[in-house]
């Protein structure tokens, strides 16, 4: 059973992310597949962010702040960032006033030290990057998660005083990796050890207080390609998000049992 927090939860998506894909009110799929609905059903207020899918961390961080201000003006929030979404949140926290607004930051599979896969992509995709530049498309997000770029980022945006920062790494067994990531998981394992198919465990755990690792690959952390249907299955993804909420409740952020839970229903639409 998932607990309830007093303040809203913001789910920050990673590279190539989106809040939802649908037709009108019909949602066909979402980045955090089914997670917002389950959190709301427990009485939590939830925003799934929508920022530029491949832009720089600087730009995405500002857009994340705009989304939060639009959806929850002047309210404190908890941010749960997956992959690059955790870096967007760290960048946001460097902006004036946000350390007083963000009650906690939990990152999942976030490349705090970058990833060697991003380094390889930079070497192999130079022509594509030049084409995107010629088309006026901001592709800086690909370059921001190289290991060199993240060393610069960490020098500029280090520890965050006064805000509980937690981190989670995905460390699945090779037999539990979804098919799109199996070869990457194997290759990355030979180079950098335990990983989730895209992000090394050492990188994911390099910022904040480590929480127990998840036996989920990078895609299944978003509840993609998961066939588990209930908590009796160790691979049931919503239970992992429930543990994040439980940890925040243990830190004193739980809602008062006497308070009425937030109304459950369709989320407020945020302007583009």
Rosetta blueprint (number, residue, H / E / L):
1 X L
2 X L
3 X L
4 X L
5 X E
6 X L
7 X L
8 X E
9 X E
10 X E
11 X E
12 X E
13 X L
14 X L
15 X L
16 X L
17 X L
18 X L
19 X L
20 X E
21 X E
22 X E
23 X E
24 X L
25 X L
26 X E
27 X E
28 X E
29 X E
30 X E
31 X L
32 X L
33 X L
34 X L
35 X H
36 X H
37 X H
38 X H
39 X H
40 X H
41 X H
42 X L
43 X L
44 X L
45 X L
46 X E
47 X E
48 X E
49 X L
50 X L
51 X L
52 X L
53 X L
54 X L
55 X L
56 X L
57 X H
58 X H
59 X H
60 X H
61 X H
62 X H
63 X H
64 X H
65 X H
66 X H
67 X H
68 X H
69 X H
70 X H
71 X H
72 X L
73 X L
74 X L
75 X L
76 X L
77 X E
78 X E
79 X E
80 X E
81 X E
82 X E
83 X L
84 X H
85 X H
86 X H
87 X H
88 X H
89 X H
90 X H
91 X H
92 X H
93 X L
94 X L
95 X L
96 X L
97 X L
98 X H
99 X H
100 X H
101 X L
102 X E
103 X E
104 X E
105 X E
106 X E
107 X E
108 X E
109 X L
110 X L
111 X L
112 X L
113 X L
114 X L
115 X L
116 X H
117 X H
118 X H
119 X H
120 X H
121 X H
122 X H
123 X H
124 X H
125 X L
126 X H
127 X H
128 X H
129 X H
130 X H
131 X H
132 X H
133 X H
134 X H
135 X L
136 X L
137 X L
138 X L
139 X L
140 X H
141 X H
142 X H
143 X H
144 X H
145 X L
146 X L
147 X H
148 X H
149 X H
150 X H
151 X H
152 X H
153 X H
154 X H
155 X H
156 X H
157 X L
158 X L
159 X L
160 X L
161 X L
162 X L
163 X L
164 X E
165 X E
166 X E
167 X E
168 X E
169 X L
170 X E
171 X L
172 X L
173 X L
174 X H
175 X H
176 X H
177 X L
178 X L
179 X H
180 X H
181 X H
182 X H
183 X H
184 X H
185 X H
186 X H
187 X H
188 X H
189 X H
190 X H
191 X H
192 X H
193 X L
194 X L
195 X E
196 X L
197 X L
198 X L
199 X L
200 X E
201 X H
202 X H
203 X H
204 X H
205 X L
206 X L
207 X L
208 X L
209 X E
210 X E
211 X L
212 X L
213 X L
214 X E
215 X L
216 X L
217 X L
218 X L
219 X L
220 X H
221 X H
222 X H
223 X L
224 X L
225 X L
226 X L
227 X L
228 X L
229 X L
230 X L
231 X L
232 X L
233 X L
234 X L
235 X L
236 X L
237 X H
238 X H
239 X H
240 X H
241 X H
242 X H
243 X H
244 X H
245 X H
246 X H
247 X H
248 X H
249 X H
250 X H
251 X H
252 X H
253 X H
254 X E
255 X L
256 X L
257 X L
258 X L
259 X L
260 X L
261 X L
262 X L
263 X L
264 X L
265 X L
266 X L
267 X L
268 X L
269 X L
270 X L
271 X L
272 X L
